[in-house]
């Protein structure tokens, strides 16, 4: 870890002022990802602006019937909040599928959105990485790429976004509230994270002088028919090889509304509205689920070590949609996949 | 260890920061420290306060050996800065026993032989204390899942789960 200065922000406006005044500064909240990256010399901020005491830790009902989650609500508090457990159990399940109890106690909602890839080469400063040092090359494309992307990657970067929570938020059509020098704005979740293209150093469309203040959930939480199915190398405390957030609104056997998002497969939570549209109006059968999986994976591309993910994702989608349709969501304690 | 880096040498341009005063209530005792900004809570406990019961394992939040309770919640003390916890109540393994009597979890770990080398044990016990306070674990599966942030390379997991079940029964 390099030498850095430390300052506290007194309110959101002060936080924005401080970050705008120093392009080499970073916010710190839970710190679980940032401090790790600083110990690895991957992140080298000159100044940390501590936002952990700002009053952004409330979960409030919105006038529209949804919820507004403060950016500093810890992941564990969010997962165990009665309104989340009751109305948005897919979000609770996804959060509890990720990290450990200790990390969930520390990590903030906003920080979860902004965590960085766990690509081995991004973490290893002795190797080229376009995300860490733009223009230096991608070590993963011809290196060890078992955990890497199968969708939306580029010749510059094949890293994946590591979050579980964000996969559920993508499926739930959440919005991200941010504040900056010009005031506040709202970003649709699908537009918050970005694909790597030729600028993989940018994970999101958040501007350097902006701060995430809240995540908003719309009213529909799909509490009856949902699942979060996470497939990984060990049963707990590991990042997803493939994860699937699936949510259905059923009328009898017919699918009235469908949501489908994948984690572990792309530079951002991968929600596919075409696959969702193909499910709408269909009977909730394996035939329809297979068709949706075919559609979602139509442009999937594997690399030397991760081609298995395409088949894994296909089976995961079909299984997750079946779990959602049956109203039997994946348990995050008993990991047997039903 | 020397490392090559292509990142800009920002550190060279930053003045060395002053140490920052931090007040912590550690195991019920008020303490006043002056720490550099980069001092983790783990290093503050071990190197500044001499409380070496909390262990440094991976130093990256992956092993759980550094688990302590901050304001009653279990966290990885290696992934947080001491300066961020001014005014906080910190409980380490040294603070669990009361009046010379072992904490029920400490006794349960002895009763069930829930360790071999013992290096992970302070973190395991602090984590289990947090788990019991959270009140979410109802089954052995739940305990295994909610203790997955604590690694035991001796493989004492079955006995650790049994010890926690014993302590849950008493609390």
Interface residues (C-beta under 8 A of the other chain):
Chain A: X1 X2 X3 X4 X5 X6 X24 X28 X30 X31 X32 X35 X36 X38 X39 X41 X44 X45 X46 X48 X50 X52 X76 X80 X99 X100 X101 X102 X103 X105 X106 X125 X126 X132 X133 X136 X236 X237 X332 X333 X334
Chain B: X3 X4 X5 X6 X7 X8 X10 X11 X13 X14 X15 X16 X17 X20 X37 X38 X40 X59 X60 X61 X64 X67 X73 X74 X75 X76 X79 X80 X81 X83 X84 X127 X130 X131 X134 X136 X139 X141 X142 X144 X145 X146 X147 X148 X149 X150
